[in-house]
Amino acid sequence: MLLASGCGAAPPADTSGAPIAHPAAQSDDGPIASPDPDWPQWNGPRRNGICNEKDLLPTWPTAGPKLLWKVSNLGRGWSSPIIVGQRIYITGDIDDDLVIFAFNLDGKPVWQAKNGDSWTGQYPGARACCAYSQGKLYHMNAHGRAACLDAATGHEIWAVDVLERFEGPNITWAISECLLVDGPRVLVTPGGKKALVAALDKQTGRTAWTTEPLAGDRTSHCSPLLFGHAGRRIVASCSSTHGFAVDADSGKLLWTVPLKSPYKVNIATPVYGQDRIFYVTPYVHGTCYQLHPGENGPQAEKAWSTTLDTCTGTVLLLDGLLYGSGYKEHKSWLCMDWKSGQIRYEFKGLTSGSAVFADGRLYCLAEDGTAALLRPTVDRFVVDGLFRLTPEKAGDAWAHPVVLHGRLYLRYHDTLSCYDVRNRK
């Protein structure tokens, strides 16, 4: 079903056979950056947690970096901010509504709008981040309502009930996918009877292409990665029991690999680099696959497995090394060799969490509410800063950090905090 607000009659609900414009030209090997500036989507420009900023603080004061401002009353949730130009966009559940907020860079409110209902089931709160593209915002709430809004005003342009259109059930802890905008399309993973993945026209919400469903499977909490490999543009993500990849231009399913956890939950975005892709599932393990040419496109062959079992956090690939936190098997942070999967070293001073990389260091937020600045060296992590984001020990500080223009943004439920991490030497 297509819903419309202030935009005239709703277009047909399914135009999957209609021709669409080809997106960007073929990419070089590696994660593909958004053409929009700053931090326009979840996990950064390339959705890989890597920030190119320099001249940041080499160490933090005991109490942490200087707090510039703090915004409260965001509602409950775990979504991180995205930032483009002079605007910050973030979501939260307030009473019965999913609310999208826009702030200026001083934390002053600009507008707020709704995207359907809040999530009141287990672990209530907003899940997904917004995505920005060419003056518009895209967001999907916990019930599968994908919406397009004018980024300047919050006015809704179109909305689609993704689960209804593609006959997909919601999942135990609700839809959490941070939408991926690819050229003229926005990608969703309904995991339904009519589509595993679907591309929607970002101007209208109409269906552009679909990927065949996986029998007996459904969607999970993963957000996809767009990358270039062997002259193709590929989208990789996870369903409830598989890691998979599809051709970004046609939706053709390229490969699936088994990825089963006891709760059929896969959360961490896949990692790609040097003709290899890494999938990880909580409570079990992570597996790296070598990509080889196949008759109908690249195929994935197992290279190695590891006991790293990242849950809600991120896994980062930097200069041939993989960094991430464990969950059940490893209640710690690991540095691993990308070629072999061998664990180089382990840091047990921080619980499971997420991180972004900037200026030679990991900016970490552990789920217990501890923020840390970790510097990877040849044989260990060096702690260059540590402070508490939450006044008391938490267990659900799951929002991912953001570093942009010398500022560190950390969210815990109804509060977004902005810190100055510029090196004013």
For each residue, the residues with C-beta under 8 A, 3 or more apart:
1: 13 160 161 164 165
2: 10 11 13 158 159 160 165 205 206
3: 10 158 159 160 161
4: 7 8 9 10 158 159
5: 155 156 157 158 159
6: 155 156 157
7: 4 157 158
8: 4
9: 4
10: 2 3 4 13 158
11: 2 15 204 205 206
12: 15 206
13: 1 2 10 165 206 207
14: 165 206 207
15: 11 12 18 201 206 207 208
16: 207 208 209 210
17:
18: 15 206 208
19:
20: 184 185 201 208
21: 183 184
22: 183 249
23: 182 183 184 185 233 248 249
24: 27 32 35 183 233
25:
26: 228 231 232 233
27: 24 30 32 227 228 233
28: 228
29: 227 228 229 230 274 275
30: 27 46 227 228 272 273
31: 46 47 48 225 226 227 272
32: 24 27 46 226 227 228 233
33: 45 46
34: 40 41 45 46 133 181
35: 24
36: 40 84 132 133 134
37: 40 84 85
38: 45 83 84 85 404 405
39: 44 45 81 82 83 84 402 404
40: 34 36 37 45 82 83 84 131 132 133
41: 34 44 45 47 82 129 130 131 132 178 180 181
42: 47 80 82 128 129 131 178 223 400
43: 47 48 49 178 223 269 314 356 400
44: 39 41 47 48 49 50 51 356 402
45: 33 34 38 39 40 41
46: 30 31 32 33 34 50
47: 31 41 42 43 44 180 223 224 225 226 269
48: 31 43 44 225 271 316 317
49: 43 44 314 316 354 355 356 357 400
50: 44 46 316 318 356 357
51: 44 356 357 358 359 403 404
52: 358
53: 56 358 359 403 404 405 406
54: 359
55: 359 406 422 423
56: 53 358 359 361 403 406 421 422 423
57: 60 65 373 385 421 422 423
58: 384 423
59: 373 384 385
60: 57 64 65 373 384 385 386 387 421
61: 64 65 385
62: 387
63: 387
64: 60 61 67 371 385 386 387 419
65: 57 60 61 385 408 419 420 421
66: 419 420
67: 64 70 417 418 419 420
68: 107 407 418 419 420
69: 106 107 417 418
70: 67 107 415 416 417 418
71: 74 103 107 415 416
72: 414 415
73: 414
74: 71 77 90 92 101 411 413 414 415 416
75: 92 93 94 99 118 125 126 414
76: 92 93 124 125 126 413 414
77: 74 91 92 93 125 126 127 399 411 413 414
78: 125 126 127 396 398 399 411 413
79: 90 91 92 126 127 128 129 130 178 399 411
80: 42 90 129 399 400 401 402 409 411
81: 39 88 89 90 129 402 409 411 416
82: 39 40 41 42 88 89 90 129 130 131 132 402
83: 38 39 40 87 88 89 105 402 404 409
84: 36 37 38 39 40 87 89 132 151
85: 37 38
86: 104 105
87: 83 84 102 103 104 105 110 151
88: 81 82 83 102 103 104 105 107 409 416
89: 81 82 83 84 100 101 102 103 130 132 137 151
90: 74 79 80 81 82 100 101 103 129 130 411 416
91: 77 79 98 99 100 101 115 126 128 129 130 139
92: 74 75 76 77 79 98 99 101 125 126 414
93: 75 76 77 97 98 99 118 119 124 125 126
94: 75 97 99 118
95: 118
96: 117 118 120
97: 93 94 114 116 117 118
98: 91 92 93 114 115 116 117 118 119 126 141 142
99: 75 91 92 93 94 112 113 114 115 126
100: 89 90 91 112 113 114 115 130 137 139 149 154
101: 74 89 90 91 92 109 111 112
102: 87 88 89 109 110 111 112 151 154
103: 71 87 88 89 90 106 107 108 109 110
104: 86 87 88 107 108 110
105: 83 86 87 88
106: 69 103
107: 68 69 70 71 88 103 104 416 418
108: 103 104
109: 101 102 103 112
110: 87 102 103 104
111: 101 102 153 154
112: 99 100 101 102 109 154
113: 99 100 149 154 155 156
114: 97 98 99 100
115: 91 98 99 100 139 141 145 147 149 156 159
116: 97 98 141 143 145 147 159
117: 96 97 98 141 142 143 145
118: 75 93 94 95 96 97 98 124 125 126 142
119: 93 98 123 124 125 126 127 141 142 143 174
120: 96 124
121: 124 173 174
122: 172 173
123: 119 173 174 396
124: 76 93 118 119 120 121
125: 75 76 77 78 92 93 118 119 413
126: 75 76 77 78 79 91 92 93 98 99 118 119 141 142
127: 77 78 79 119 141 142 174 175 176 221
128: 42 79 91 139 140 141 142 175 176 177 178 179 223
129: 41 42 79 80 81 82 90 91 139 178
130: 41 79 82 89 90 91 100 137 138 139
131: 40 41 42 82 137 138 139 178 179 180 181 186
132: 36 40 41 82 84 89 136 137 138 151 181
133: 34 36 40 136 138 181 186 202
134: 36
135: 150 151 152
136: 132 133 148 149 150 151 157 202
137: 89 100 130 131 132 148 149 150 151
138: 130 131 132 133 146 147 148 149 179 181 186 202
139: 91 100 115 128 129 130 131 146 147 149 179
140: 128 144 145 146 147 162 175 177 179 188
141: 98 115 116 117 119 126 127 128 144 145 147 175
142: 98 117 118 119 126 127 128 170 174 175 176
143: 116 117 119 161 163 170 174 175
144: 140 141 161 162 163 164 168 170 175 190
145: 115 116 117 140 141 159 160 161 162
146: 138 139 140 159 160 162 179 186 188 200 205
147: 115 116 138 139 140 141 156 158 159 160
148: 136 137 138 156 157 158 159 186 202 203 205
149: 100 113 115 136 137 138 139 154 155 156 157
150: 135 136 137 153 154 155 157
151: 84 87 89 102 132 135 136 137
152: 135
153: 111 150
154: 100 102 111 112 113 149 150
155: 5 6 113 149 150
156: 5 6 113 115 147 148 149 159
157: 5 6 7 136 148 149 150
158: 2 3 4 5 7 10 147 148 204 205
159: 2 3 4 5 115 116 145 146 147 148 156 205
160: 1 2 3 145 146 147 165 200 205
161: 1 3 143 144 145 164 165
162: 140 144 145 146 165 166 168 188 190 198
163: 143 144 166 167 168 169 170 175 190 192
164: 1 144 161 167
165: 1 2 13 14 160 161 162 190 194 198 207
166: 162 163 190 192 193 194 195 198 210
167: 163 164 190 192 193 194
168: 144 162 163 190 191 192 193 194 195 218 219
169: 163 192 218
170: 142 143 144 163 174 175
171: 174 175 218 219 220 221 240
172: 122 263 264 265
173: 121 122 123 176 221 265
174: 119 121 123 127 142 143 170 171
175: 127 128 140 141 142 143 144 163 170 171 219 221
176: 127 128 142 173 221 223 267
177: 128 140 188 189 219 221 222 223 224
178: 41 42 43 79 128 129 131 223
179: 128 131 138 139 140 146 186 187 188
180: 41 47 131 186 187 223 224 226 235
181: 34 41 131 132 133 138 185 186 187 202
182: 23 185 186 187 199 226 233 235 248
183: 21 22 23 24
184: 20 21 23 201 202 203 208
185: 20 23 181 182 199 200 201 202 208
186: 131 133 138 146 148 179 180 181 182 199 200 202
187: 179 180 181 182 197 198 199 200 224 235
188: 140 146 162 177 179 197 198 199 200
189: 177 196 197 198 219 222 224 237 239
190: 144 162 163 165 166 167 168 194 195 196 197 198 219
191: 168 196 213 214 217 218 219 220 239 240
192: 163 166 167 168 169 195 196 213 218 219
193: 166 167 168 213
194: 165 166 167 168 190 210 213
195: 166 168 190 192 198 210 211 212 213
196: 189 190 191 192 210 211 212 213 214 217 239 244 246 253
197: 187 188 189 190 210 211 224 235 237 246 251
198: 162 165 166 187 188 189 190 195 207 208 209 210 211 251
199: 182 185 186 187 188 207 208 209 210 251
200: 146 160 185 186 187 188 205 206 207 208
201: 15 20 184 185 204 205 206 207 208
202: 133 136 138 148 181 184 185 186
203: 148 184
204: 11 158 201
205: 2 11 146 148 158 159 160 200 201
206: 2 11 12 13 14 15 18 200 201
207: 13 14 15 16 165 198 199 200 201 210
208: 15 16 18 20 184 185 198 199 200 201
209: 16 198 199 250 251
210: 16 166 194 195 196 197 198 199 207 251
211: 195 196 197 198 246 251 252 253
212: 195 196 253
213: 191 192 193 194 195 196 217
214: 191 196 217 239 242 244 256
215:
216:
217: 191 196 213 214 239 240 241 242
218: 168 169 171 191 192 239 240 264
219: 168 171 175 177 189 190 191 192 239 240
220: 171 191 238 239 240 264 265 266 267
221: 127 171 173 175 176 177 265 266 267
222: 177 189 237 238 239 266 267 268 269 270
223: 42 43 47 128 176 177 178 180 237 269
224: 47 177 180 187 189 197 235 236 237 269
225: 31 47 48 235 236 237 269 270 271 272
226: 31 32 47 180 182 233 234 235 248
227: 27 29 30 31 32 233 234 236 272
228: 26 27 28 29 30 32 231 232 233 234
229: 29 232 234 272 275 291 298
230: 29 275 291 293 298
231: 26 228
232: 26 228 229 247 248 297 298
233: 23 24 26 27 32 182 226 227 228 247 248 249
234: 226 227 228 229 245 246 247 248 254 298
235: 180 182 187 197 224 225 226 245 246 247 248
236: 224 225 227 243 244 245 270 272 277
237: 189 197 222 223 224 225 243 244 245 269 270
238: 220 222 242 243 244 259 266 267 268 270 279 281
239: 189 191 196 214 217 218 219 220 222 242 244 259 266
240: 171 191 217 218 219 220 264 265 266
241: 217 258 259 260 264
242: 214 217 238 239 256 257 258 259
243: 236 237 238 256 257 258 259 266 270 277 279 287
244: 196 214 236 237 238 239 253 254 255 256 257
245: 234 235 236 237 253 254 255 277 298 300
246: 196 197 211 234 235 251 252 253 254
247: 232 233 234 235 250 251 252 254 297
248: 23 182 226 232 233 234 235
249: 22 23 233
250: 209 247
251: 197 198 199 209 210 211 246 247
252: 211 246 247 296 297
253: 196 211 212 244 245 246 256
254: 234 244 245 246 247 296 297 298 299
255: 244 245 297 298 299 300
256: 214 242 243 244 253
257: 242 243 244 279 287 289 300 302
258: 241 242 243
259: 238 239 241 242 243 266 279 281 287
260: 241 264 281 284
261: 264 265 266 281 282 283 284
262: 283 284
263: 172 282 283
264: 172 218 220 240 241 260 261
265: 172 173 220 221 240 261 281 282
266: 220 221 222 238 239 240 243 259 261 279 281 282
267: 176 220 221 222 238 282 310 311 312
268: 222 238 280 310 311 312 313 314 315 324
269: 43 47 222 223 224 225 237 314
270: 222 225 236 237 238 243 277 278 279
271: 48 225 277 278 315 316 317 322
272: 30 31 225 227 229 236 276 277 278 317
273: 30 276 317 338
274: 29 320 338
275: 29 229 230 290 291
276: 272 273 288 289 290 291 303 338
277: 236 243 245 270 271 272 288 289 291 300
278: 270 271 272 286 287 288 289 315 317 322
279: 238 243 257 259 266 270 286 287 289
280: 268 285 286 287 308 309 310 315 324
281: 238 259 260 261 265 266 284 285 286 309
282: 261 263 265 266 267 309 310 311 327 328
283: 261 262 263 309 311 327 328
284: 260 261 262 281 309
285: 280 281 305 306 307 308 309 329
286: 278 279 280 281 305 306 308 309 310 315
287: 243 257 259 278 279 280 302 304 305 306
288: 276 277 278 302 303 304 305 306 338 341
289: 257 276 277 278 279 300 301 302 303
290: 275 276 300 301 302 303
291: 229 230 275 276 277 298 299 300 301
292: 298 299 300 301
293: 230 298 299
294: 297 298 299
295:
296: 252 254
297: 232 247 252 254 255 294
298: 229 230 232 234 245 254 255 291 292 293 294
299: 254 255 291 292 293 294
300: 245 255 257 277 289 290 291 292
301: 289 290 291 292
302: 257 287 288 289 290 305
303: 276 288 289 290 341
304: 287 288 340 341
305: 285 286 287 288 302 341
306: 285 286 287 288 336 341 343
307: 285 326 329 330
308: 280 285 286 315 322 324 326 329 330 334 336
309: 280 281 282 283 284 285 286 326 327 328 329 330
310: 267 268 280 282 286 313 314 315 324 325 326 327 352
311: 267 268 282 283 327 352
312: 267 268 352 353 354 367 398
313: 268 310 324 325 352 353 354 355 400
314: 43 49 268 269 310 324 354 355 356 400
315: 268 271 278 280 286 308 310 322 323 324
316: 48 49 50 271 322 323 324 355 356 357 362
317: 48 271 272 273 278 321 322 323 338
318: 50 321 323 357 376
319:
320: 274 337 338 339
321: 317 318 335 336 337 338 344 376
322: 271 278 308 315 316 317 334 335 336 337 338
323: 315 316 317 318 333 334 335 336 355 357 362 376
324: 268 280 308 310 313 314 315 316 333 334 336
325: 310 313 330 332 333 334 350 351 352 353 354 355 364 366
326: 307 308 309 310 329 330 331 332 333 334 352
327: 282 283 309 310 311 330 331 352
328: 282 283 309 331
329: 285 307 308 309 326
330: 307 308 309 325 326 327 334 346
331: 326 327 328 348 351 352
332: 325 326 346 347 348 350
333: 323 324 325 326 346 347 350 364 374 381
334: 308 322 323 324 325 326 330 343 344 345 346 347
335: 321 322 323 343 344 345 346 376 381
336: 306 308 321 322 323 324 341 342 343 344
337: 320 321 322 340 341 342 344
338: 273 274 276 288 317 320 321 322
339: 320
340: 304 337
341: 288 303 304 305 306 336 337
342: 336 337
343: 306 334 335 336 346
344: 321 334 335 336 337 379
345: 334 335 379 380 381
346: 330 332 333 334 335 343
347: 332 333 334 350 374 380 381
348: 331 332
349: 383
350: 325 332 333 347 353 364 366 370 372 374
351: 325 331 366 367 368 370
352: 310 311 312 313 325 326 327 331 366 367
353: 312 313 325 350 364 365 366 367 370 397
354: 49 312 313 314 325 364 365 398 399 400 401
355: 49 313 314 316 323 325 362 363 364 365 374 400 401
356: 43 44 49 50 51 314 316 362 363 400 401 402 403
357: 49 50 51 316 318 323 361 362 363
358: 51 52 53 56 361 363 403
359: 51 53 54 55 56
360: 375
361: 56 357 358 373 374 375 376 384
362: 316 323 355 356 357 372 373 374 375 376 381
363: 355 356 357 358 371 373 401 403 408
364: 325 333 350 353 354 355 370 371 372 373 374 401
365: 353 354 355 370 371 372 389 397 399 400 401 410
366: 325 350 351 352 353 369 370 371 372 397
367: 312 351 352 353 394 395 396 397 398
368: 351 390 393 394 395 397
369: 366 388 389 390 392 393 394 397 412
370: 350 351 353 364 365 366 386 387 388 389 397
371: 64 363 364 365 366 385 386 387 388 389 401 410
372: 350 362 364 365 366 383 385 386
373: 57 59 60 361 362 363 364 383 384 385 386
374: 333 347 350 355 361 362 364 381 382 383 384
375: 360 361 362 381 382 383 384
376: 318 321 323 335 361 362 381
377: 380 381 382
378:
379: 344 345
380: 345 347 377
381: 333 335 345 347 362 374 375 376 377
382: 374 375 377
383: 349 372 373 374 375 386
384: 58 59 60 361 373 374 375
385: 57 59 60 61 64 65 371 372 373
386: 60 64 370 371 372 373 383
387: 60 62 63 64 370 371
388: 369 370 371 391
389: 365 369 370 371 397 410 412 417
390: 368 369 393 394 397 412
391: 388
392: 369
393: 368 369 390
394: 367 368 369 390 397 412
395: 367 368
396: 78 123 367
397: 353 365 366 367 368 369 370 389 390 394 412
398: 78 312 354 367
399: 77 78 79 80 354 365 410 411 412
400: 42 43 49 80 313 314 354 355 356 365
401: 80 354 355 356 363 364 365 371 408 409 410
402: 39 44 80 81 82 83 356 408 409
403: 51 53 56 356 358 363 407 408 409 421
404: 38 39 51 53 83 407 409
405: 38 53
406: 53 55 56 420 421 422
407: 68 403 404 418 419 420 421 422
408: 65 363 401 402 403 418 419 421
409: 80 81 83 88 401 402 403 404 416 417 418 419
410: 365 371 389 399 401 416 417 419
411: 74 77 78 79 80 81 90 399 415 416 417
412: 369 389 390 394 397 399 415 417
413: 74 76 77 78 125
414: 72 73 74 75 76 77 92
415: 70 71 72 74 411 412
416: 70 71 74 81 88 90 107 409 410 411
417: 67 69 70 389 409 410 411 412
418: 67 68 69 70 107 407 408 409
419: 64 65 66 67 68 407 408 409 410
420: 65 66 67 68 406 407
421: 56 57 60 65 403 406 407 408
422: 55 56 57 406 407
423: 55 56 57 58
424:
425:
